Amino acid sequence: MPDSLTTLRSDRFTIEAGTRLLIQVPQQAAAGLLQAILSRETLRWGDYDQVAYITRPGVQQFRSLPGGRNLATDQAVEVTCVELQIFVPKQGQDLEPLLRTIYHAHPYEEPVIQLIAAARSLHRRGQDEDNPNRFWNQEAADWVPQAHR
C-alpha cells in the first residue's frame, strides 16, 4: 500500500491501514460464514459495526485436480456463489485467527480468499451534519432503514 495513503492528513477524516478480505462462498453458506466471522471480529467502521458487503449471486467455476479430497473432474463445474467483502484493521500475522475461523466455517476444502492490503477513511464525528446530501436532511429514501427514519 502506498505510504501516501497512510500519511494523508485531514481535519475531516482519518486514514487507517488494514486488509480487505474477499471471500467467495456458496450463497446458502454466506450467512453462516458471516456469523462465524462476527464471532471473531466486530467489523467496526467508525460509529457502526457488523459492516460487510455481499454481492449478488454469480457463478464460480473450478475443476478438481488429482490429490484433493474430491475426485478429479474432467471439466470445470459451476456453483452459485456470492462474494463476502470485509475490512479489518489488521495485517500480517494478526490475520491468522480470523483466517483460521474462515477456513473452519467455509464449506470448501480450498476456499477462495483474497487478502488485499488496503486503507480506509473514517469520518470525524460531528462534522458536516447539516449537509443537505445527508439522508437525515431529506425526505426518507426507500433504502433508508426504518429504524433511521
C-alpha positions as CSV (number, residue, x, y, z in Angstrom):
1,M,0.0,0.0,0.0
2,P,1.4,3.4,-0.9
3,D,2.7,5.4,2.1
4,S,0.8,8.4,0.6
5,L,-2.5,6.8,1.8
6,T,-1.5,6.3,5.5
7,T,0.2,9.7,5.7
8,L,-2.8,11.6,4.3
9,R,-3.9,14.1,6.9
10,S,-7.3,15.9,7.1
11,D,-9.5,17.6,9.7
12,R,-12.5,15.9,8.0
13,F,-11.4,12.2,8.2
14,T,-8.7,9.8,9.4
15,I,-7.0,7.0,7.4
16,E,-6.5,3.6,8.9
17,A,-4.4,0.7,7.4
18,G,-5.7,-2.8,7.3
19,T,-6.7,-5.7,5.0
20,R,-9.7,-6.1,2.7
21,L,-10.8,-9.7,2.5
22,L,-12.9,-11.0,-0.4
23,I,-14.3,-14.5,0.2
24,Q,-16.2,-16.4,-2.4
25,V,-18.8,-18.7,-0.8
26,P,-21.8,-20.7,-1.9
27,Q,-24.9,-18.4,-1.5
28,Q,-26.5,-20.8,1.0
29,A,-23.5,-20.7,3.3
30,A,-22.9,-16.9,3.3
31,A,-24.9,-16.1,6.3
32,G,-23.3,-18.8,8.4
33,L,-19.8,-17.7,7.3
34,L,-20.6,-14.1,8.2
35,Q,-21.8,-15.1,11.6
36,A,-18.5,-17.1,12.2
37,I,-16.5,-14.0,11.2
38,L,-18.6,-11.8,13.5
39,S,-17.8,-14.2,16.4
40,R,-14.1,-13.3,15.9
41,E,-14.3,-9.7,14.6
42,T,-16.9,-6.9,15.2
43,L,-16.2,-5.4,11.7
44,R,-16.4,-2.0,13.2
45,W,-16.4,1.0,10.8
46,G,-16.5,4.3,12.8
47,D,-19.8,4.5,14.6
48,Y,-21.1,1.2,13.1
49,D,-20.2,-2.4,13.4
50,Q,-21.0,-5.6,11.5
51,V,-20.1,-3.8,8.3
52,A,-19.9,-6.2,5.4
53,Y,-20.9,-6.4,1.8
54,I,-22.3,-9.4,0.0
55,T,-22.6,-9.3,-3.8
56,R,-25.5,-10.7,-5.8
57,P,-25.1,-14.3,-6.7
58,G,-22.8,-15.2,-9.5
59,V,-21.2,-18.3,-10.9
60,Q,-17.9,-19.6,-9.6
61,Q,-16.2,-22.3,-11.6
62,F,-13.5,-24.8,-10.8
63,R,-12.1,-28.1,-11.8
64,S,-10.9,-30.6,-9.2
65,L,-7.4,-31.8,-9.7
66,P,-6.0,-35.1,-8.5
67,G,-4.8,-35.2,-4.9
68,G,-7.6,-33.2,-3.2
69,R,-10.4,-34.5,-1.1
70,N,-12.8,-34.5,-4.0
71,L,-12.4,-36.7,-7.1
72,A,-10.7,-35.1,-10.0
73,T,-13.1,-33.8,-12.7
74,D,-12.5,-33.7,-16.4
75,Q,-14.5,-30.4,-16.9
76,A,-15.0,-27.3,-14.7
77,V,-18.1,-27.4,-12.6
78,E,-20.1,-24.3,-11.6
79,V,-21.5,-23.3,-8.2
80,T,-23.8,-20.3,-7.4
81,C,-21.7,-18.1,-5.1
82,V,-21.6,-14.7,-3.6
83,E,-18.6,-12.7,-2.6
84,L,-18.4,-11.5,1.0
85,Q,-16.2,-8.4,1.4
86,I,-14.9,-7.1,4.7
87,F,-12.2,-4.8,6.0
88,V,-10.2,-5.4,9.2
89,P,-7.6,-3.0,10.7
90,K,-5.1,-5.9,10.8
91,Q,-2.2,-7.1,8.7
92,G,0.2,-9.9,8.5
93,Q,0.3,-12.5,11.4
94,D,-2.6,-10.7,13.1
95,L,-4.9,-12.1,10.5
96,E,-4.2,-15.7,11.3
97,P,-7.0,-16.2,13.9
98,L,-9.6,-14.7,11.5
99,L,-8.4,-16.8,8.6
100,R,-8.5,-19.9,10.7
101,T,-12.1,-19.1,11.6
102,I,-13.0,-18.6,7.9
103,Y,-11.4,-21.9,7.0
104,H,-13.3,-23.7,9.8
105,A,-16.7,-22.2,8.8
106,H,-16.3,-22.3,5.0
107,P,-17.8,-25.4,3.3
108,Y,-14.9,-25.7,0.8
109,E,-11.7,-27.6,1.1
110,E,-9.9,-24.7,-0.6
111,P,-11.9,-21.5,-0.1
112,V,-11.2,-18.6,-2.5
113,I,-10.0,-15.9,-0.1
114,Q,-8.2,-12.8,-1.4
115,L,-6.3,-10.6,1.0
116,I,-5.6,-7.1,-0.2
117,A,-3.6,-4.5,1.7
118,A,-5.9,-1.6,2.0
119,A,-6.6,1.7,3.8
120,R,-9.9,3.1,4.8
121,S,-11.2,6.6,5.6
122,L,-13.2,7.2,8.7
123,H,-15.2,10.4,9.3
124,R,-14.5,12.7,12.2
125,R,-17.7,12.7,14.3
126,G,-19.9,15.8,14.4
127,Q,-18.8,17.4,11.1
128,D,-20.9,18.2,8.1
129,E,-24.2,17.1,9.8
130,D,-26.2,19.9,8.2
131,N,-25.1,18.8,4.7
132,P,-28.2,18.7,2.5
133,N,-27.0,15.5,0.9
134,R,-27.2,13.5,4.2
135,F,-30.2,11.2,4.2
136,W,-31.4,12.6,7.5
137,N,-31.7,16.1,5.9
138,Q,-34.0,14.9,3.2
139,E,-37.3,13.0,2.8
140,A,-36.5,9.4,3.6
141,A,-35.5,7.4,0.5
142,D,-36.6,3.8,0.1
143,W,-33.2,2.5,1.1
144,V,-33.2,4.2,4.5
145,P,-33.7,1.6,7.2
146,Q,-37.0,2.0,9.1
147,A,-35.0,2.5,12.4
148,H,-33.4,5.6,10.9
149,R,-36.5,7.4,9.5
